[in-house]
Amino acid sequence: MPLSAYLIMSAVLFTIGVIGVLIRRNPLIIFMSIELMLNAVNLSFVALSHFLDSADGQMFVFLVLTVAAAEVVVGLALIVSIYRTRHNIDVDEMNIMRG
């Protein structure tokens, strides 16, 4: 497959992730959309590193996956904490700064 096919697929996946972040109000779905966006970027890194005969993009993917795993752990801990105190995880009704 040509490089443009991989980059178009990556752009489509990234766009689906952005739409999911903008439209959905459930924090779990928002995290899934963010992960989809990160995986779209990873796909473009791997495709570019393959076509440029360099391993730099593949090494950067491991860094992105590590940061994404830490993001999911912290995000899910925050969601559980908010649910325990407010019994609701709707993004529109969350206002942590309010007392």
mmCIF file as gemmi writes it, N, C-alpha and C atoms, coordinates in Angstrom:
data_model
loop_
_atom_site.group_PDB
_atom_site.id
_atom_site.type_symbol
_atom_site.label_atom_id
_atom_site.label_alt_id
_atom_site.label_comp_id
_atom_site.label_asym_id
_atom_site.label_entity_id
_atom_site.label_seq_id
_atom_site.pdbx_PDB_ins_code
_atom_site.Cartn_x
_atom_site.Cartn_y
_atom_site.Cartn_z
_atom_site.occupancy
_atom_site.B_iso_or_equiv
_atom_site.pdbx_formal_charge
_atom_site.auth_seq_id
_atom_site.auth_asym_id
_atom_site.pdbx_PDB_model_num
ATOM 1 N N . MET Axp A 1 ? 0.844 -1.189 0 1 0 ? 1 A 1
ATOM 2 C CA . MET Axp A 1 ? 0 0 0 1 0 ? 1 A 1
ATOM 3 C C . MET Axp A 1 ? 0.883 1.244 0 1 0 ? 1 A 1
ATOM 4 N N . PRO Axp A 2 ? 0.457 2.279 -0.668 1 0 ? 2 A 1
ATOM 5 C CA . PRO Axp A 2 ? 1.247 3.511 -0.686 1 0 ? 2 A 1
ATOM 6 C C . PRO Axp A 2 ? 1.131 4.263 0.641 1 0 ? 2 A 1
ATOM 7 N N . LEU Axp A 3 ? 2.069 5.152 0.849 1 0 ? 3 A 1
ATOM 8 C CA . LEU Axp A 3 ? 2.097 5.944 2.081 1 0 ? 3 A 1
ATOM 9 C C . LEU Axp A 3 ? 0.844 6.786 2.233 1 0 ? 3 A 1
ATOM 10 N N . SER Axp A 4 ? 0.333 7.297 1.136 1 0 ? 4 A 1
ATOM 11 C CA . SER Axp A 4 ? -0.855 8.157 1.21 1 0 ? 4 A 1
ATOM 12 C C . SER Axp A 4 ? -2.061 7.407 1.772 1 0 ? 4 A 1
ATOM 13 N N . ALA Axp A 5 ? -2.173 6.119 1.506 1 0 ? 5 A 1
ATOM 14 C CA . ALA Axp A 5 ? -3.296 5.338 2.045 1 0 ? 5 A 1
ATOM 15 C C . ALA Axp A 5 ? -3.218 5.262 3.565 1 0 ? 5 A 1
ATOM 16 N N . TYR Axp A 6 ? -2.02 5.056 4.092 1 0 ? 6 A 1
ATOM 17 C CA . TYR Axp A 6 ? -1.854 5.018 5.544 1 0 ? 6 A 1
ATOM 18 C C . TYR Axp A 6 ? -2.149 6.379 6.172 1 0 ? 6 A 1
ATOM 19 N N . LEU Axp A 7 ? -1.684 7.434 5.534 1 0 ? 7 A 1
ATOM 20 C CA . LEU Axp A 7 ? -1.91 8.767 6.089 1 0 ? 7 A 1
ATOM 21 C C . LEU Axp A 7 ? -3.379 9.168 6.01 1 0 ? 7 A 1
ATOM 22 N N . ILE Axp A 8 ? -4.067 8.768 4.952 1 0 ? 8 A 1
ATOM 23 C CA . ILE Axp A 8 ? -5.506 9.051 4.853 1 0 ? 8 A 1
ATOM 24 C C . ILE Axp A 8 ? -6.26 8.281 5.923 1 0 ? 8 A 1
ATOM 25 N N . MET Axp A 9 ? -5.903 7.02 6.127 1 0 ? 9 A 1
ATOM 26 C CA . MET Axp A 9 ? -6.547 6.226 7.179 1 0 ? 9 A 1
ATOM 27 C C . MET Axp A 9 ? -6.29 6.834 8.55 1 0 ? 9 A 1
ATOM 28 N N . SER Axp A 10 ? -5.083 7.307 8.767 1 0 ? 10 A 1
ATOM 29 C CA . SER Axp A 10 ? -4.75 7.96 10.027 1 0 ? 10 A 1
ATOM 30 C C . SER Axp A 10 ? -5.562 9.236 10.214 1 0 ? 10 A 1
ATOM 31 N N . ALA Axp A 11 ? -5.722 10.011 9.159 1 0 ? 11 A 1
ATOM 32 C CA . ALA Axp A 11 ? -6.512 11.24 9.243 1 0 ? 11 A 1
ATOM 33 C C . ALA Axp A 11 ? -7.982 10.943 9.513 1 0 ? 11 A 1
ATOM 34 N N . VAL Axp A 12 ? -8.504 9.887 8.905 1 0 ? 12 A 1
ATOM 35 C CA . VAL Axp A 12 ? -9.906 9.506 9.14 1 0 ? 12 A 1
ATOM 36 C C . VAL Axp A 12 ? -10.105 9.086 10.595 1 0 ? 12 A 1
ATOM 37 N N . LEU Axp A 13 ? -9.198 8.26 11.11 1 0 ? 13 A 1
ATOM 38 C CA . LEU Axp A 13 ? -9.298 7.835 12.509 1 0 ? 13 A 1
ATOM 39 C C . LEU Axp A 13 ? -9.18 9.02 13.462 1 0 ? 13 A 1
ATOM 40 N N . PHE Axp A 14 ? -8.27 9.94 13.16 1 0 ? 14 A 1
ATOM 41 C CA . PHE Axp A 14 ? -8.103 11.121 14.004 1 0 ? 14 A 1
ATOM 42 C C . PHE Axp A 14 ? -9.365 11.978 13.982 1 0 ? 14 A 1
ATOM 43 N N . THR Axp A 15 ? -9.97 12.133 12.821 1 0 ? 15 A 1
ATOM 44 C CA . THR Axp A 15 ? -11.202 12.917 12.706 1 0 ? 15 A 1
ATOM 45 C C . THR Axp A 15 ? -12.343 12.27 13.479 1 0 ? 15 A 1
ATOM 46 N N . ILE Axp A 16 ? -12.451 10.953 13.421 1 0 ? 16 A 1
ATOM 47 C CA . ILE Axp A 16 ? -13.481 10.259 14.197 1 0 ? 16 A 1
ATOM 48 C C . ILE Axp A 16 ? -13.258 10.498 15.689 1 0 ? 16 A 1
ATOM 49 N N . GLY Axp A 17 ? -12.007 10.475 16.125 1 0 ? 17 A 1
ATOM 50 C CA . GLY Axp A 17 ? -11.698 10.748 17.525 1 0 ? 17 A 1
ATOM 51 C C . GLY Axp A 17 ? -12.056 12.163 17.934 1 0 ? 17 A 1
ATOM 52 N N . VAL Axp A 18 ? -11.751 13.135 17.088 1 0 ? 18 A 1
ATOM 53 C CA . VAL Axp A 18 ? -12.094 14.532 17.393 1 0 ? 18 A 1
ATOM 54 C C . VAL Axp A 18 ? -13.603 14.707 17.482 1 0 ? 18 A 1
ATOM 55 N N . ILE Axp A 19 ? -14.33 14.102 16.563 1 0 ? 19 A 1
ATOM 56 C CA . ILE Axp A 19 ? -15.793 14.19 16.601 1 0 ? 19 A 1
ATOM 57 C C . ILE Axp A 19 ? -16.325 13.556 17.881 1 0 ? 19 A 1
ATOM 58 N N . GLY Axp A 20 ? -15.746 12.439 18.294 1 0 ? 20 A 1
ATOM 59 C CA . GLY Axp A 20 ? -16.164 11.795 19.532 1 0 ? 20 A 1
ATOM 60 C C . GLY Axp A 20 ? -15.921 12.664 20.75 1 0 ? 20 A 1
ATOM 61 N N . VAL Axp A 21 ? -14.794 13.371 20.777 1 0 ? 21 A 1
ATOM 62 C CA . VAL Axp A 21 ? -14.502 14.266 21.904 1 0 ? 21 A 1
ATOM 63 C C . VAL Axp A 21 ? -15.469 15.441 21.921 1 0 ? 21 A 1
ATOM 64 N N . LEU Axp A 22 ? -15.791 15.975 20.756 1 0 ? 22 A 1
ATOM 65 C CA . LEU Axp A 22 ? -16.644 17.162 20.702 1 0 ? 22 A 1
ATOM 66 C C . LEU Axp A 22 ? -18.116 16.858 20.929 1 0 ? 22 A 1
ATOM 67 N N . ILE Axp A 23 ? -18.576 15.688 20.53 1 0 ? 23 A 1
ATOM 68 C CA . ILE Axp A 23 ? -20.011 15.392 20.587 1 0 ? 23 A 1
ATOM 69 C C . ILE Axp A 23 ? -20.414 14.704 21.883 1 0 ? 23 A 1
ATOM 70 N N . ARG Axp A 24 ? -19.636 13.759 22.352 1 0 ? 24 A 1
ATOM 71 C CA . ARG Axp A 24 ? -20.038 12.943 23.502 1 0 ? 24 A 1
ATOM 72 C C . ARG Axp A 24 ? -19.848 13.689 24.815 1 0 ? 24 A 1
ATOM 73 N N . ARG Axp A 25 ? -20.658 13.334 25.804 1 0 ? 25 A 1
ATOM 74 C CA . ARG Axp A 25 ? -20.594 13.948 27.123 1 0 ? 25 A 1
ATOM 75 C C . ARG Axp A 25 ? -20.169 12.971 28.205 1 0 ? 25 A 1
ATOM 76 N N . ASN Axp A 26 ? -20.02 11.707 27.868 1 0 ? 26 A 1
ATOM 77 C CA . ASN Axp A 26 ? -19.59 10.706 28.832 1 0 ? 26 A 1
ATOM 78 C C . ASN Axp A 26 ? -18.059 10.695 28.869 1 0 ? 26 A 1
ATOM 79 N N . PRO Axp A 27 ? -17.456 10.862 30.052 1 0 ? 27 A 1
ATOM 80 C CA . PRO Axp A 27 ? -15.988 10.912 30.111 1 0 ? 27 A 1
ATOM 81 C C . PRO Axp A 27 ? -15.305 9.634 29.628 1 0 ? 27 A 1
ATOM 82 N N . LEU Axp A 28 ? -15.934 8.488 29.814 1 0 ? 28 A 1
ATOM 83 C CA . LEU Axp A 28 ? -15.325 7.249 29.331 1 0 ? 28 A 1
ATOM 84 C C . LEU Axp A 28 ? -15.248 7.232 27.805 1 0 ? 28 A 1
ATOM 85 N N . ILE Axp A 29 ? -16.301 7.692 27.155 1 0 ? 29 A 1
ATOM 86 C CA . ILE Axp A 29 ? -16.297 7.765 25.688 1 0 ? 29 A 1
ATOM 87 C C . ILE Axp A 29 ? -15.293 8.817 25.218 1 0 ? 29 A 1
ATOM 88 N N . ILE Axp A 30 ? -15.169 9.901 25.963 1 0 ? 30 A 1
ATOM 89 C CA . ILE Axp A 30 ? -14.188 10.933 25.614 1 0 ? 30 A 1
ATOM 90 C C . ILE Axp A 30 ? -12.774 10.364 25.702 1 0 ? 30 A 1
ATOM 91 N N . PHE Axp A 31 ? -12.484 9.585 26.759 1 0 ? 31 A 1
ATOM 92 C CA . PHE Axp A 31 ? -11.166 8.953 26.863 1 0 ? 31 A 1
ATOM 93 C C . PHE Axp A 31 ? -10.927 7.97 25.722 1 0 ? 31 A 1
ATOM 94 N N . MET Axp A 32 ? -11.944 7.222 25.351 1 0 ? 32 A 1
ATOM 95 C CA . MET Axp A 32 ? -11.796 6.298 24.226 1 0 ? 32 A 1
ATOM 96 C C . MET Axp A 32 ? -11.521 7.063 22.93 1 0 ? 32 A 1
ATOM 97 N N . SER Axp A 33 ? -12.161 8.209 22.765 1 0 ? 33 A 1
ATOM 98 C CA . SER Axp A 33 ? -11.932 9.017 21.564 1 0 ? 33 A 1
ATOM 99 C C . SER Axp A 33 ? -10.52 9.584 21.556 1 0 ? 33 A 1
ATOM 100 N N . ILE Axp A 34 ? -10.028 9.992 22.718 1 0 ? 34 A 1
ATOM 101 C CA . ILE Axp A 34 ? -8.655 10.494 22.805 1 0 ? 34 A 1
ATOM 102 C C . ILE Axp A 34 ? -7.666 9.379 22.478 1 0 ? 34 A 1
ATOM 103 N N . GLU Axp A 35 ? -7.936 8.178 22.964 1 0 ? 35 A 1
ATOM 104 C CA . GLU Axp A 35 ? -7.078 7.04 22.641 1 0 ? 35 A 1
ATOM 105 C C . GLU Axp A 35 ? -7.103 6.736 21.143 1 0 ? 35 A 1
ATOM 106 N N . LEU Axp A 36 ? -8.262 6.876 20.52 1 0 ? 36 A 1
ATOM 107 C CA . LEU Axp A 36 ? -8.353 6.68 19.075 1 0 ? 36 A 1
ATOM 108 C C . LEU Axp A 36 ? -7.503 7.715 18.341 1 0 ? 36 A 1
ATOM 109 N N . MET Axp A 37 ? -7.524 8.951 18.818 1 0 ? 37 A 1
ATOM 110 C CA . MET Axp A 37 ? -6.7 9.991 18.209 1 0 ? 37 A 1
ATOM 111 C C . MET Axp A 37 ? -5.211 9.667 18.367 1 0 ? 37 A 1
ATOM 112 N N . LEU Axp A 38 ? -4.816 9.211 19.555 1 0 ? 38 A 1
ATOM 113 C CA . LEU Axp A 38 ? -3.411 8.857 19.768 1 0 ? 38 A 1
ATOM 114 C C . LEU Axp A 38 ? -2.991 7.684 18.886 1 0 ? 38 A 1
ATOM 115 N N . ASN Axp A 39 ? -3.876 6.71 18.722 1 0 ? 39 A 1
ATOM 116 C CA . ASN Axp A 39 ? -3.545 5.578 17.854 1 0 ? 39 A 1
ATOM 117 C C . ASN Axp A 39 ? -3.478 5.983 16.388 1 0 ? 39 A 1
ATOM 118 N N . ALA Axp A 40 ? -4.257 6.974 15.993 1 0 ? 40 A 1
ATOM 119 C CA . ALA Axp A 40 ? -4.157 7.488 14.625 1 0 ? 40 A 1
ATOM 120 C C . ALA Axp A 40 ? -2.793 8.134 14.4 1 0 ? 40 A 1
ATOM 121 N N . VAL Axp A 41 ? -2.332 8.874 15.385 1 0 ? 41 A 1
ATOM 122 C CA . VAL Axp A 41 ? -1.001 9.479 15.283 1 0 ? 41 A 1
ATOM 123 C C . VAL Axp A 41 ? 0.069 8.388 15.255 1 0 ? 41 A 1
ATOM 124 N N . ASN Axp A 42 ? -0.116 7.352 16.077 1 0 ? 42 A 1
ATOM 125 C CA . ASN Axp A 42 ? 0.838 6.236 16.072 1 0 ? 42 A 1
ATOM 126 C C . ASN Axp A 42 ? 0.888 5.555 14.71 1 0 ? 42 A 1
ATOM 127 N N . LEU Axp A 43 ? -0.258 5.397 14.074 1 0 ? 43 A 1
ATOM 128 C CA . LEU Axp A 43 ? -0.293 4.793 12.743 1 0 ? 43 A 1
ATOM 129 C C . LEU Axp A 43 ? 0.513 5.619 11.746 1 0 ? 43 A 1
ATOM 130 N N . SER Axp A 44 ? 0.374 6.926 11.815 1 0 ? 44 A 1
ATOM 131 C CA . SER Axp A 44 ? 1.138 7.768 10.885 1 0 ? 44 A 1
ATOM 132 C C . SER Axp A 44 ? 2.634 7.717 11.198 1 0 ? 44 A 1
ATOM 133 N N . PHE Axp A 45 ? 3 7.649 12.494 1 0 ? 45 A 1
ATOM 134 C CA . PHE Axp A 45 ? 4.417 7.516 12.846 1 0 ? 45 A 1
ATOM 135 C C . PHE Axp A 45 ? 5.009 6.222 12.294 1 0 ? 45 A 1
ATOM 136 N N . VAL Axp A 46 ? 4.295 5.122 12.472 1 0 ? 46 A 1
ATOM 137 C CA . VAL Axp A 46 ? 4.8 3.831 12.001 1 0 ? 46 A 1
ATOM 138 C C . VAL Axp A 46 ? 4.88 3.808 10.477 1 0 ? 46 A 1
ATOM 139 N N . ALA Axp A 47 ? 3.877 4.354 9.815 1 0 ? 47 A 1
ATOM 140 C CA . ALA Axp A 47 ? 3.894 4.374 8.35 1 0 ? 47 A 1
ATOM 141 C C . ALA Axp A 47 ? 5.053 5.221 7.829 1 0 ? 47 A 1
ATOM 142 N N . LEU Axp A 48 ? 5.239 6.383 8.413 1 0 ? 48 A 1
ATOM 143 C CA . LEU Axp A 48 ? 6.34 7.24 7.962 1 0 ? 48 A 1
ATOM 144 C C . LEU Axp A 48 ? 7.698 6.613 8.255 1 0 ? 48 A 1
ATOM 145 N N . SER Axp A 49 ? 7.838 5.99 9.418 1 0 ? 49 A 1
ATOM 146 C CA . SER Axp A 49 ? 9.129 5.369 9.723 1 0 ? 49 A 1
ATOM 147 C C . SER Axp A 49 ? 9.401 4.179 8.8 1 0 ? 49 A 1
ATOM 148 N N . HIS Axp A 50 ? 8.349 3.472 8.394 1 0 ? 50 A 1
ATOM 149 C CA . HIS Axp A 50 ? 8.537 2.355 7.459 1 0 ? 50 A 1
ATOM 150 C C . HIS Axp A 50 ? 8.977 2.859 6.085 1 0 ? 50 A 1
ATOM 151 N N . PHE Axp A 51 ? 8.336 3.905 5.611 1 0 ? 51 A 1
ATOM 152 C CA . PHE Axp A 51 ? 8.65 4.393 4.268 1 0 ? 51 A 1
ATOM 153 C C . PHE Axp A 51 ? 9.939 5.207 4.227 1 0 ? 51 A 1
ATOM 154 N N . LEU Axp A 52 ? 10.379 5.716 5.366 1 0 ? 52 A 1
ATOM 155 C CA . LEU Axp A 52 ? 11.64 6.452 5.41 1 0 ? 52 A 1
ATOM 156 C C . LEU Axp A 52 ? 12.803 5.578 5.875 1 0 ? 52 A 1
ATOM 157 N N . ASP Axp A 53 ? 12.537 4.299 6.122 1 0 ? 53 A 1
ATOM 158 C CA . ASP Axp A 53 ? 13.558 3.349 6.587 1 0 ? 53 A 1
ATOM 159 C C . ASP Axp A 53 ? 14.275 3.847 7.838 1 0 ? 53 A 1
ATOM 160 N N . SER Axp A 54 ? 13.489 4.275 8.795 1 0 ? 54 A 1
ATOM 161 C CA . SER Axp A 54 ? 14.021 4.76 10.062 1 0 ? 54 A 1
ATOM 162 C C . SER Axp A 54 ? 13.207 4.153 11.199 1 0 ? 54 A 1
ATOM 163 N N . ALA Axp A 55 ? 13.862 3.894 12.302 1 0 ? 55 A 1
ATOM 164 C CA . ALA Axp A 55 ? 13.17 3.316 13.46 1 0 ? 55 A 1
ATOM 165 C C . ALA Axp A 55 ? 12.725 4.381 14.455 1 0 ? 55 A 1
ATOM 166 N N . ASP Axp A 56 ? 12.969 5.644 14.145 1 0 ? 56 A 1
ATOM 167 C CA . ASP Axp A 56 ? 12.624 6.712 15.082 1 0 ? 56 A 1
ATOM 168 C C . ASP Axp A 56 ? 11.125 6.786 15.337 1 0 ? 56 A 1
ATOM 169 N N . GLY Axp A 57 ? 10.331 6.648 14.315 1 0 ? 57 A 1
ATOM 170 C CA . GLY Axp A 57 ? 8.879 6.708 14.483 1 0 ? 57 A 1
ATOM 171 C C . GLY Axp A 57 ? 8.352 5.569 15.325 1 0 ? 57 A 1
ATOM 172 N N . GLN Axp A 58 ? 8.924 4.393 15.158 1 0 ? 58 A 1
ATOM 173 C CA . GLN Axp A 58 ? 8.488 3.238 15.936 1 0 ? 58 A 1
ATOM 174 C C . GLN Axp A 58 ? 8.883 3.377 17.398 1 0 ? 58 A 1
ATOM 175 N N . MET Axp A 59 ? 10.031 3.97 17.665 1 0 ? 59 A 1
ATOM 176 C CA . MET Axp A 59 ? 10.425 4.209 19.053 1 0 ? 59 A 1
ATOM 177 C C . MET Axp A 59 ? 9.528 5.259 19.692 1 0 ? 59 A 1
ATOM 178 N N . PHE Axp A 60 ? 9.138 6.249 18.92 1 0 ? 60 A 1
ATOM 179 C CA . PHE Axp A 60 ? 8.265 7.285 19.451 1 0 ? 60 A 1
ATOM 180 C C . PHE Axp A 60 ? 6.883 6.724 19.774 1 0 ? 60 A 1
ATOM 181 N N . VAL Axp A 61 ? 6.451 5.714 19.04 1 0 ? 61 A 1
ATOM 182 C CA . VAL Axp A 61 ? 5.165 5.068 19.313 1 0 ? 61 A 1
ATOM 183 C C . VAL Axp A 61 ? 5.177 4.445 20.7 1 0 ? 61 A 1
ATOM 184 N N . PHE Axp A 62 ? 6.278 3.82 21.093 1 0 ? 62 A 1
ATOM 185 C CA . PHE Axp A 62 ? 6.355 3.239 22.435 1 0 ? 62 A 1
ATOM 186 C C . PHE Axp A 62 ? 6.256 4.315 23.508 1 0 ? 62 A 1
ATOM 187 N N . LEU Axp A 63 ? 6.854 5.469 23.268 1 0 ? 63 A 1
ATOM 188 C CA . LEU Axp A 63 ? 6.738 6.583 24.209 1 0 ? 63 A 1
ATOM 189 C C . LEU Axp A 63 ? 5.293 7.06 24.3 1 0 ? 63 A 1
ATOM 190 N N . VAL Axp A 64 ? 4.628 7.199 23.171 1 0 ? 64 A 1
ATOM 191 C CA . VAL Axp A 64 ? 3.233 7.649 23.158 1 0 ? 64 A 1
ATOM 192 C C . VAL Axp A 64 ? 2.336 6.635 23.855 1 0 ? 64 A 1
ATOM 193 N N . LEU Axp A 65 ? 2.564 5.342 23.633 1 0 ? 65 A 1
ATOM 194 C CA . LEU Axp A 65 ? 1.76 4.311 24.293 1 0 ? 65 A 1
ATOM 195 C C . LEU Axp A 65 ? 1.957 4.333 25.804 1 0 ? 65 A 1
ATOM 196 N N . THR Axp A 66 ? 3.174 4.592 26.258 1 0 ? 66 A 1
ATOM 197 C CA . THR Axp A 66 ? 3.439 4.671 27.695 1 0 ? 66 A 1
ATOM 198 C C . THR Axp A 66 ? 2.72 5.856 28.314 1 0 ? 66 A 1
ATOM 199 N N . VAL Axp A 67 ? 2.792 6.999 27.675 1 0 ? 67 A 1
ATOM 200 C CA . VAL Axp A 67 ? 2.103 8.188 28.183 1 0 ? 67 A 1
ATOM 201 C C . VAL Axp A 67 ? 0.593 7.988 28.137 1 0 ? 67 A 1
ATOM 202 N N . ALA Axp A 68 ? 0.091 7.338 27.11 1 0 ? 68 A 1
ATOM 203 C CA . ALA Axp A 68 ? -1.349 7.084 27.003 1 0 ? 68 A 1
ATOM 204 C C . ALA Axp A 68 ? -1.825 6.153 28.108 1 0 ? 68 A 1
ATOM 205 N N . ALA Axp A 69 ? -1.018 5.161 28.457 1 0 ? 69 A 1
ATOM 206 C CA . ALA Axp A 69 ? -1.399 4.256 29.548 1 0 ? 69 A 1
ATOM 207 C C . ALA Axp A 69 ? -1.462 5.008 30.871 1 0 ? 69 A 1
ATOM 208 N N . ALA Axp A 70 ? -0.505 5.89 31.11 1 0 ? 70 A 1
ATOM 209 C CA . ALA Axp A 70 ? -0.536 6.694 32.334 1 0 ? 70 A 1
ATOM 210 C C . ALA Axp A 70 ? -1.739 7.634 32.334 1 0 ? 70 A 1
ATOM 211 N N . GLU Axp A 71 ? -2.063 8.178 31.183 1 0 ? 71 A 1
ATOM 212 C CA . GLU Axp A 71 ? -3.231 9.064 31.067 1 0 ? 71 A 1
ATOM 213 C C . GLU Axp A 71 ? -4.519 8.323 31.403 1 0 ? 71 A 1
ATOM 214 N N . VAL Axp A 72 ? -4.648 7.111 30.927 1 0 ? 72 A 1
ATOM 215 C CA . VAL Axp A 72 ? -5.855 6.323 31.198 1 0 ? 72 A 1
ATOM 216 C C . VAL Axp A 72 ? -5.968 6.009 32.683 1 0 ? 72 A 1
ATOM 217 N N . VAL Axp A 73 ? -4.864 5.666 33.315 1 0 ? 73 A 1
ATOM 218 C CA . VAL Axp A 73 ? -4.897 5.348 34.746 1 0 ? 73 A 1
ATOM 219 C C . VAL Axp A 73 ? -5.332 6.558 35.552 1 0 ? 73 A 1
ATOM 220 N N . VAL Axp A 74 ? -4.75 7.709 35.283 1 0 ? 74 A 1
ATOM 221 C CA . VAL Axp A 74 ? -5.11 8.923 36.022 1 0 ? 74 A 1
ATOM 222 C C . VAL Axp A 74 ? -6.539 9.342 35.699 1 0 ? 74 A 1
ATOM 223 N N . GLY Axp A 75 ? -6.917 9.277 34.446 1 0 ? 75 A 1
ATOM 224 C CA . GLY Axp A 75 ? -8.271 9.676 34.052 1 0 ? 75 A 1
ATOM 225 C C . GLY Axp A 75 ? -9.341 8.801 34.675 1 0 ? 75 A 1
ATOM 226 N N . LEU Axp A 76 ? -9.133 7.49 34.664 1 0 ? 76 A 1
ATOM 227 C CA . LEU Axp A 76 ? -10.117 6.595 35.271 1 0 ? 76 A 1
ATOM 228 C C . LEU Axp A 76 ? -10.18 6.78 36.78 1 0 ? 76 A 1
ATOM 229 N N . ALA Axp A 77 ? -9.048 7.055 37.418 1 0 ? 77 A 1
ATOM 230 C CA . ALA Axp A 77 ? -9.063 7.33 38.859 1 0 ? 77 A 1
ATOM 231 C C . ALA Axp A 77 ? -9.863 8.594 39.157 1 0 ? 77 A 1
ATOM 232 N N . LEU Axp A 78 ? -9.715 9.612 38.328 1 0 ? 78 A 1
ATOM 233 C CA . LEU Axp A 78 ? -10.5 10.842 38.514 1 0 ? 78 A 1
ATOM 234 C C . LEU Axp A 78 ? -11.987 10.59 38.304 1 0 ? 78 A 1
ATOM 235 N N . ILE Axp A 79 ? -12.329 9.815 37.304 1 0 ? 79 A 1
ATOM 236 C CA . ILE Axp A 79 ? -13.743 9.519 37.04 1 0 ? 79 A 1
ATOM 237 C C . ILE Axp A 79 ? -14.359 8.757 38.21 1 0 ? 79 A 1
ATOM 238 N N . VAL Axp A 80 ? -13.642 7.768 38.738 1 0 ? 80 A 1
ATOM 239 C CA . VAL Axp A 80 ? -14.157 7.008 39.88 1 0 ? 80 A 1
ATOM 240 C C . VAL Axp A 80 ? -14.313 7.909 41.093 1 0 ? 80 A 1
ATOM 241 N N . SER Axp A 81 ? -13.352 8.787 41.329 1 0 ? 81 A 1
ATOM 242 C CA . SER Axp A 81 ? -13.434 9.709 42.462 1 0 ? 81 A 1
ATOM 243 C C . SER Axp A 81 ? -14.614 10.669 42.322 1 0 ? 81 A 1
ATOM 244 N N . ILE Axp A 82 ? -14.819 11.195 41.14 1 0 ? 82 A 1
ATOM 245 C CA . ILE Axp A 82 ? -15.944 12.11 40.914 1 0 ? 82 A 1
ATOM 246 C C . ILE Axp A 82 ? -17.265 11.371 41.051 1 0 ? 82 A 1
ATOM 247 N N . TYR Axp A 83 ? -17.328 10.142 40.561 1 0 ? 83 A 1
ATOM 248 C CA . TYR Axp A 83 ? -18.574 9.376 40.677 1 0 ? 83 A 1
ATOM 249 C C . TYR Axp A 83 ? -18.895 9.071 42.137 1 0 ? 83 A 1
ATOM 250 N N . ARG Axp A 84 ? -17.878 8.79 42.936 1 0 ? 84 A 1
ATOM 251 C CA . ARG Axp A 84 ? -18.117 8.492 44.356 1 0 ? 84 A 1
ATOM 252 C C . ARG Axp A 84 ? -18.632 9.708 45.115 1 0 ? 84 A 1
ATOM 253 N N . THR Axp A 85 ? -18.193 10.897 44.74 1 0 ? 85 A 1
ATOM 254 C CA . THR Axp A 85 ? -18.633 12.092 45.47 1 0 ? 85 A 1
ATOM 255 C C . THR Axp A 85 ? -19.922 12.677 44.912 1 0 ? 85 A 1
ATOM 256 N N . ARG Axp A 86 ? -20.129 12.615 43.622 1 0 ? 86 A 1
ATOM 257 C CA . ARG Axp A 86 ? -21.287 13.276 43.003 1 0 ? 86 A 1
ATOM 258 C C . ARG Axp A 86 ? -22.338 12.321 42.458 1 0 ? 86 A 1
ATOM 259 N N . HIS Axp A 87 ? -22.034 11.04 42.335 1 0 ? 87 A 1
ATOM 260 C CA . HIS Axp A 87 ? -22.939 10.019 41.788 1 0 ? 87 A 1
ATOM 261 C C . HIS Axp A 87 ? -23.41 10.359 40.38 1 0 ? 87 A 1
ATOM 262 N N . ASN Axp A 88 ? -22.563 11.062 39.637 1 0 ? 88 A 1
ATOM 263 C CA . ASN Axp A 88 ? -22.865 11.426 38.263 1 0 ? 88 A 1
ATOM 264 C C . ASN Axp A 88 ? -21.541 11.715 37.565 1 0 ? 88 A 1
ATOM 265 N N . ILE Axp A 89 ? -21.393 11.258 36.328 1 0 ? 89 A 1
ATOM 266 C CA . ILE Axp A 89 ? -20.15 11.529 35.604 1 0 ? 89 A 1
ATOM 267 C C . ILE Axp A 89 ? -20.409 12.285 34.307 1 0 ? 89 A 1
ATOM 268 N N . ASP Axp A 90 ? -21.547 12.948 34.204 1 0 ? 90 A 1
ATOM 269 C CA . ASP Axp A 90 ? -21.849 13.723 33.001 1 0 ? 90 A 1
ATOM 270 C C . ASP Axp A 90 ? -20.935 14.942 32.951 1 0 ? 90 A 1
ATOM 271 N N . VAL Axp A 91 ? -20.286 15.158 31.828 1 0 ? 91 A 1
ATOM 272 C CA . VAL Axp A 91 ? -19.314 16.237 31.696 1 0 ? 91 A 1
ATOM 273 C C . VAL Axp A 91 ? -19.981 17.605 31.828 1 0 ? 91 A 1
ATOM 274 N N . ASP Axp A 92 ? -21.204 17.738 31.334 1 0 ? 92 A 1
ATOM 275 C CA . ASP Axp A 92 ? -21.886 19.029 31.404 1 0 ? 92 A 1
ATOM 276 C C . ASP Axp A 92 ? -22.217 19.436 32.834 1 0 ? 92 A 1
ATOM 277 N N . GLU Axp A 93 ? -22.397 18.467 33.717 1 0 ? 93 A 1
ATOM 278 C CA . GLU Axp A 93 ? -22.77 18.777 35.09 1 0 ? 93 A 1
ATOM 279 C C . GLU Axp A 93 ? -21.581 18.811 36.042 1 0 ? 93 A 1
ATOM 280 N N . MET Axp A 94 ? -20.389 18.567 35.545 1 0 ? 94 A 1
ATOM 281 C CA . MET Axp A 94 ? -19.193 18.605 36.394 1 0 ? 94 A 1
ATOM 282 C C . MET Axp A 94 ? -18.689 20.03 36.502 1 0 ? 94 A 1
ATOM 283 N N . ASN Axp A 95 ? -18.538 20.48 37.713 1 0 ? 95 A 1
ATOM 284 C CA . ASN Axp A 95 ? -17.891 21.754 37.991 1 0 ? 95 A 1
ATOM 285 C C . ASN Axp A 95 ? -17.164 21.579 39.31 1 0 ? 95 A 1
ATOM 286 N N . ILE Axp A 96 ? -15.942 21.129 39.248 1 0 ? 96 A 1
ATOM 287 C CA . ILE Axp A 96 ? -15.174 20.801 40.439 1 0 ? 96 A 1
ATOM 288 C C . ILE Axp A 96 ? -14.816 22.056 41.227 1 0 ? 96 A 1
ATOM 289 N N . MET Axp A 97 ? -14.68 23.178 40.56 1 0 ? 97 A 1
ATOM 290 C CA . MET Axp A 97 ? -14.291 24.41 41.252 1 0 ? 97 A 1
ATOM 291 C C . MET Axp A 97 ? -15.409 24.939 42.144 1 0 ? 97 A 1
ATOM 292 N N . ARG Axp A 98 ? -16.633 24.549 41.852 1 0 ? 98 A 1
ATOM 293 C CA . ARG Axp A 98 ? -17.754 24.982 42.672 1 0 ? 98 A 1
ATOM 294 C C . ARG Axp A 98 ? -17.751 24.163 43.952 1 0 ? 98 A 1
ATOM 295 N N . GLY Axp A 99 ? -18.062 24.801 45.087 1 0 ? 99 A 1
ATOM 296 C CA . GLY Axp A 99 ? -18.008 24.145 46.394 1 0 ? 99 A 1
ATOM 297 C C . GLY Axp A 99 ? -19.027 23.163 46.705 1 0 ? 99 A 1
